[in-house]
Structure formats: structure tokens, C-alpha cells
């Protein structure tokens, strides 16, 4: 059964807002986070989806303090077919995601995964119908359409009825992405990073992402509202994480930092342990988080999440 805890977690989606000004994101975390786009305009990062993902690692099971039980039944979502757009960052820190030339990514629906504090059941409870896995490819502009709607379940991260997606590009050694979105997120706006950009950032600080582990990309925000301001100086770690966390730095590069997130409120957690089954939950921790955040991870996937910090 899926039990325990709400967390302040939201999955990254991209809400665009443009002006004629082209500039780096404001250094004041209270200002809008807007970045130049490929057309010479300006795009502002916002989040229209709430959810979380993550996979278990290191034998540690998240423990969330909440009086609200999350025992849930799976729901075969009968809404319209799921559509959306995938955008890809070509560099880190993530500033301008590209929609063009993002054809050929394979998107799949992912069955909900049971979450029990203190219990590793290795997957969806027996007897619950996980539904049919759906699969589709992105077009040249990153657009996609599933022939149906994904199976949903209550998220242990948010308490919302949610679904999970993966995105992979058919390249050797490529790291894919894992997303959790609320059932209401249709169309879905997804954003991830290229395999090359992620590995380049790690290599710059002499780190290497292991093929048998996962990674977590985290946006830290003041709230879960669309366009919420990023939060600086937030330090994050995940259970079973074998490498130090990287943060957006003042230099414009991803950096190892004792003070945590920079102007973008972005963190990259590499080499997060995954259970032997290849799929599970880990706990995301930080002294400025209201409570620990369960994150679903899978081997060779980057889980994209949003957390709220004070």
C-alpha cells in the first residue's frame, strides 16, 4: 500500500512568458527567473505541475511525518489522451531549454510504485492493476501525444493523484529522465538535460556518473505556485548519494559549494543509489526543507523535482 507523508515537492514543468529584454536570470531571488531564448526574446521559468519522483537507494526508506494516510487505489485515468512538449537543456546550469531538434526521444508511462515507510515491497502492490504502458516519440519540436492517458495513483510526495513518465534518447550511454506530474497536468510540459551537458558538468569537478546509479535535478522555490522565485543557499543531499551535490554558481558553472544553491536555485545530485530492482524511493534532505522529500529514482535516469524551502 502507498502510505505516509506529504512533502513539499513538485515536478518541473516549464511555463513560458516572454518580453523583448534578453538577460541572465535576476540575481535577486525575489525577482522573476527569466532567461534569453533562441529567438532573441525572453523566457521565464515557472512550474505548472506539482509532483515528485525518485527511486530508493542504499536500503534507506523515506520516513515522512504526517498524520494523513496515503493509502491509495490506482486510477485508470479516463481523461483525454495525454499530450505535451519536451524541452532539453544543452548546458548546465539550466538557462535556455531547446524545443527545436528534440525529435526521437522515447516517452513511456511508468506504473505507480508502492511506497511504505520501513517496508521495501519492490513495486506496485499485488492485485492492483497498473494499467498498460504507453509509448510515443517526440517530434522535431519536442511535441508528443500518447494514444491514451497514463495510470495514476496518489503520490507519497505530494498526496496528489499523479502519474509518472520516463524520457530516453537512443544514444549510447545516454541518461534519460523521470518525471512525476499531477493527473491534471495535460498537456504536460517537461524539461530535462542532455546527457553530454550533465556529464560535462560532473567531469569539470572530477566526478563521473555511474551507470548503475541515478541522478536528481532539483529546483528550489519559495512555493509551488507557477513562477515562484528561486531560493539561494539551500544545501541538499539524498540517501545513498555517493558524490557531493553540485549547485548553480556565480561563475555561471555548476560548482561544489558549501553554501548550496545560487541565483537559479538549482542543484544536481549525482550517483544516487538505486535498489537492486532498479526502481524505488530515496529521501531528499536539506536543513531548510520543511520536511524530507521522497523522490522516485531509476537506474540511468535523472529525476526532476521541485522542492520548497524557507
KACOR-V201306 format. One record per residue. N is the residue number from 1. RES is the residue in one letter. PHI is phi in whole degrees, -180 to 180 (* if undefined). OMEGA is omega in whole degrees, 0 to 359 (none if undefined). D_CENTER is the distance of its C-alpha to the mean C-alpha in whole Angstrom. Layout:
# KACOR-V201306
((N & RES & PHI & OMEGA & D_CENTER) (N & RES & PHI & OMEGA & D_CENTER))
This chain:
# KACOR-V201306
((1 & X & * & 178 & 23) (2 & X & -94 & 184 & 20) (3 & X & -135 & 167 & 21) (4 & X & 69 & 162 & 21) (5 & X & 48 & 165 & 19) (6 & X & -89 & 172 & 17) (7 & X & -140 & 179 & 14) (8 & X & -84 & 185 & 13) (9 & X & -139 & 175 & 9) (10 & X & -143 & 181 & 8) (11 & X & -89 & 185 & 5) (12 & X & -71 & 163 & 6) (13 & X & -133 & 187 & 9) (14 & X & -117 & 176 & 12) (15 & X & -110 & 187 & 15) (16 & X & -92 & 172 & 18) (17 & X & -147 & 191 & 21) (18 & X & -122 & 169 & 24) (19 & X & -145 & 183 & 27) (20 & X & -79 & 183 & 29) (21 & X & -77 & 177 & 29) (22 & X & -118 & 184 & 27) (23 & X & -156 & 172 & 25) (24 & X & -68 & 177 & 23) (25 & X & -57 & 180 & 21) (26 & X & -61 & 181 & 23) (27 & X & -77 & 177 & 23) (28 & X & -81 & 184 & 24) (29 & X & -65 & 177 & 21) (30 & X & -84 & 180 & 23) (31 & X & -92 & 179 & 23) (32 & X & -64 & 178 & 21) (33 & X & -100 & 183 & 18) (34 & X & -118 & 184 & 20) (35 & X & -137 & 178 & 20) (36 & X & -69 & 176 & 22) (37 & X & -108 & 187 & 22) (38 & X & -69 & 183 & 24) (39 & X & -95 & 180 & 26) (40 & X & 85 & 177 & 27) (41 & X & -92 & 182 & 26) (42 & X & -140 & 182 & 23) (43 & X & -127 & 181 & 20) (44 & X & -109 & 183 & 18) (45 & X & -83 & 176 & 14) (46 & X & -141 & 184 & 14) (47 & X & -136 & 181 & 11) (48 & X & -103 & 179 & 13) (49 & X & -128 & 178 & 11) (50 & X & -119 & 180 & 10) (51 & X & 171 & 181 & 9) (52 & X & -157 & 176 & 7) (53 & X & -142 & 176 & 6) (54 & X & 162 & 183 & 8) (55 & X & -125 & 187 & 11) (56 & X & -71 & 181 & 15) (57 & X & -153 & 172 & 16) (58 & X & 67 & 178 & 20) (59 & X & 74 & 180 & 21) (60 & X & -99 & 180 & 20) (61 & X & -104 & 181 & 19) (62 & X & -59 & 175 & 17) (63 & X & -123 & 183 & 20) (64 & X & -110 & 182 & 19) (65 & X & -86 & 180 & 22) (66 & X & -158 & 177 & 23) (67 & X & -91 & 183 & 26) (68 & X & -100 & 178 & 24) (69 & X & -70 & 180 & 24) (70 & X & -117 & 174 & 21) (71 & X & -62 & 188 & 23) (72 & X & -135 & 170 & 22) (73 & X & -103 & 178 & 23) (74 & X & -74 & 183 & 22) (75 & X & -121 & 174 & 22) (76 & X & -76 & 184 & 23) (77 & X & -59 & 183 & 22) (78 & X & -105 & 179 & 25) (79 & X & -74 & 182 & 23) (80 & X & -63 & 179 & 24) (81 & X & -54 & 183 & 22) (82 & X & -80 & 175 & 18) (83 & X & -126 & 177 & 18) (84 & X & 172 & 181 & 16) (85 & X & -138 & 174 & 15) (86 & X & -109 & 176 & 13) (87 & X & -120 & 189 & 13) (88 & X & -130 & 173 & 13) (89 & X & -77 & 178 & 13) (90 & X & -96 & 179 & 17) (91 & X & -156 & 175 & 17) (92 & X & -124 & 2 & 15) (93 & X & -60 & 185 & 15) (94 & X & -76 & 182 & 13) (95 & X & -116 & 184 & 16) (96 & X & -120 & 177 & 17) (97 & X & -81 & 180 & 15) (98 & X & -102 & 173 & 17) (99 & X & -97 & 180 & 18) (100 & X & -66 & 177 & 21) (101 & X & 59 & 177 & 22) (102 & X & -116 & 178 & 18) (103 & X & -77 & 171 & 21) (104 & X & 88 & 173 & 20) (105 & X & -75 & 177 & 17) (106 & X & -95 & 177 & 17) (107 & X & -107 & 179 & 15) (108 & X & -134 & 170 & 15) (109 & X & -77 & 184 & 15) (110 & X & -120 & 181 & 14) (111 & X & -62 & 175 & 16) (112 & X & -57 & 183 & 15) (113 & X & -118 & 182 & 16) (114 & X & -62 & 179 & 18) (115 & X & -133 & 176 & 18) (116 & X & -129 & 177 & 21) (117 & X & -62 & 178 & 21) (118 & X & 85 & 181 & 24) (119 & X & -131 & 176 & 24) (120 & X & -105 & 180 & 22) (121 & X & -89 & 173 & 23) (122 & X & 71 & 177 & 21) (123 & X & 158 & 181 & 20) (124 & X & -67 & 180 & 21) (125 & X & -54 & 177 & 24) (126 & X & -60 & 179 & 27) (127 & X & 97 & 176 & 28) (128 & X & -94 & 183 & 25) (129 & X & -80 & 182 & 25) (130 & X & -82 & 178 & 22) (131 & X & 79 & 182 & 23) (132 & X & -97 & 176 & 23) (133 & X & -71 & 178 & 20) (134 & X & -103 & 182 & 20) (135 & X & -142 & 178 & 19) (136 & X & -156 & 179 & 20) (137 & X & -117 & 176 & 20) (138 & X & -79 & 175 & 19) (139 & X & -84 & 179 & 22) (140 & X & -62 & 178 & 23) (141 & X & -103 & 178 & 21) (142 & X & 78 & 180 & 18) (143 & X & -82 & 179 & 19) (144 & X & -148 & 177 & 18) (145 & X & -143 & 173 & 20) (146 & X & -90 & 181 & 20) (147 & X & -72 & 179 & 24) (148 & X & -151 & 179 & 23) (149 & X & -111 & 182 & 20) (150 & X & -73 & 172 & 18) (151 & X & -69 & 182 & 19) (152 & X & -120 & 176 & 17) (153 & X & -156 & 178 & 17) (154 & X & -69 & 180 & 17) (155 & X & -77 & 175 & 14) (156 & X & -71 & 181 & 15) (157 & X & -86 & 187 & 12) (158 & X & -122 & 185 & 13) (159 & X & 79 & 181 & 16) (160 & X & -98 & 173 & 16) (161 & X & -67 & 192 & 17) (162 & X & -138 & 173 & 13) (163 & X & -133 & 184 & 13) (164 & X & -125 & 178 & 10) (165 & X & -131 & 169 & 10) (166 & X & -120 & 178 & 10) (167 & X & -136 & 181 & 11) (168 & X & -134 & 175 & 14) (169 & X & -110 & 186 & 17) (170 & X & -75 & 177 & 20) (171 & X & -131 & 181 & 21) (172 & X & -60 & 177 & 22) (173 & X & 75 & 185 & 20) (174 & X & -76 & 172 & 17) (175 & X & -91 & 178 & 13) (176 & X & -89 & 183 & 11) (177 & X & -134 & 177 & 8) (178 & X & -128 & 182 & 6) (179 & X & -128 & 167 & 5) (180 & X & -118 & 182 & 7) (181 & X & -135 & 175 & 9) (182 & X & -67 & 183 & 13) (183 & X & -58 & 181 & 16) (184 & X & -80 & 183 & 17) (185 & X & -79 & 177 & 14) (186 & X & -152 & 12 & 17) (187 & X & -74 & 180 & 17) (188 & X & -97 & 176 & 13) (189 & X & -112 & 186 & 12) (190 & X & -111 & 177 & 9) (191 & X & -140 & 178 & 9) (192 & X & -143 & 182 & 8) (193 & X & -126 & 178 & 11) (194 & X & -69 & 178 & 14) (195 & X & -57 & 182 & 15) (196 & X & -62 & 182 & 18) (197 & X & -64 & 180 & 16) (198 & X & -65 & 182 & 14) (199 & X & -68 & 178 & 17) (200 & X & -63 & 179 & 20) (201 & X & -64 & 179 & 18) (202 & X & -69 & 181 & 18) (203 & X & -62 & 181 & 22) (204 & X & -64 & 177 & 23) (205 & X & -116 & 176 & 23) (206 & X & 58 & 174 & 24) (207 & X & -113 & 178 & 21) (208 & X & -131 & 178 & 20) (209 & X & -80 & 181 & 17) (210 & X & -77 & 182 & 19) (211 & X & -69 & 182 & 19) (212 & X & -98 & 180 & 19) (213 & X & -126 & 180 & 16) (214 & X & -115 & 173 & 12) (215 & X & -135 & 178 & 10) (216 & X & -130 & 175 & 7) (217 & X & -104 & 190 & 6) (218 & X & -124 & 168 & 7) (219 & X & -100 & 178 & 8) (220 & X & -107 & 186 & 11) (221 & X & -130 & 179 & 13) (222 & X & -75 & 178 & 17) (223 & X & -159 & 178 & 16) (224 & X & -94 & 179 & 14) (225 & X & -72 & 177 & 16) (226 & X & -59 & 179 & 16) (227 & X & 77 & 179 & 16) (228 & X & -60 & 185 & 16) (229 & X & -70 & 175 & 17) (230 & X & -70 & 181 & 16) (231 & X & -118 & 178 & 17) (232 & X & -84 & 169 & 19) (233 & X & 58 & 176 & 20) (234 & X & -112 & 180 & 17) (235 & X & -99 & 184 & 17) (236 & X & -132 & 173 & 14) (237 & X & -142 & 178 & 15) (238 & X & -126 & 176 & 14) (239 & X & -58 & 178 & 16) (240 & X & 76 & 181 & 18) (241 & X & -77 & 185 & 16) (242 & X & -98 & 182 & 19) (243 & X & -125 & 177 & 18) (244 & X & -66 & 180 & 18) (245 & X & -79 & 176 & 15) (246 & X & -107 & 182 & 16) (247 & X & -134 & 175 & 15) (248 & X & -67 & 185 & 16) (249 & X & -106 & 179 & 20) (250 & X & -64 & 180 & 23) (251 & X & -75 & 184 & 24) (252 & X & 89 & 179 & 22) (253 & X & -118 & 171 & 20) (254 & X & -77 & 187 & 18) (255 & X & -134 & 166 & 20) (256 & X & -78 & 186 & 20) (257 & X & -143 & 178 & 21) (258 & X & -78 & 182 & 23) (259 & X & -98 & 174 & 22) (260 & X & 91 & 189 & 18) (261 & X & -64 & 177 & 16) (262 & X & -105 & 186 & 18) (263 & X & -62 & 180 & 19) (264 & X & -85 & 184 & 15) (265 & X & 65 & 187 & 14) (266 & X & -119 & 178 & 12) (267 & X & -137 & 176 & 11) (268 & X & -124 & 180 & 11) (269 & X & -108 & 185 & 11) (270 & X & -98 & 173 & 13) (271 & X & 53 & 176 & 15) (272 & X & -88 & 184 & 14) (273 & X & -66 & 180 & 16) (274 & X & -123 & 179 & 16) (275 & X & -60 & 181 & 19) (276 & X & -59 & 179 & 21) (277 & X & -71 & 180 & 20) (278 & X & 89 & 184 & 17) (279 & X & -151 & 180 & 15) (280 & X & 178 & 183 & 14) (281 & X & -122 & 168 & 13) (282 & X & -126 & 179 & 13) (283 & X & -107 & 174 & 14) (284 & X & -95 & 184 & 12) (285 & X & -123 & 175 & 15) (286 & X & -171 & 184 & 17) (287 & X & -62 & 181 & 20) (288 & X & -102 & 176 & 19) (289 & X & -82 & 180 & 17) (290 & X & -65 & 178 & 18) (291 & X & -160 & 177 & 18) (292 & X & -59 & 184 & 16) (293 & X & -118 & 175 & 12) (294 & X & -73 & 182 & 12) (295 & X & -126 & 178 & 9) (296 & X & -87 & 178 & 9) (297 & X & -130 & 173 & 9) (298 & X & -135 & 179 & 12) (299 & X & -57 & 178 & 14) (300 & X & 63 & 174 & 14) (301 & X & -125 & 174 & 10) (302 & X & -103 & 178 & 7) (303 & X & -85 & 181 & 4) (304 & X & -98 & 182 & 1) (305 & X & -137 & 172 & 3) (306 & X & -122 & 176 & 7) (307 & X & -124 & 179 & 10) (308 & X & -106 & 179 & 13) (309 & X & -126 & 179 & 16) (310 & X & -86 & none & 20))
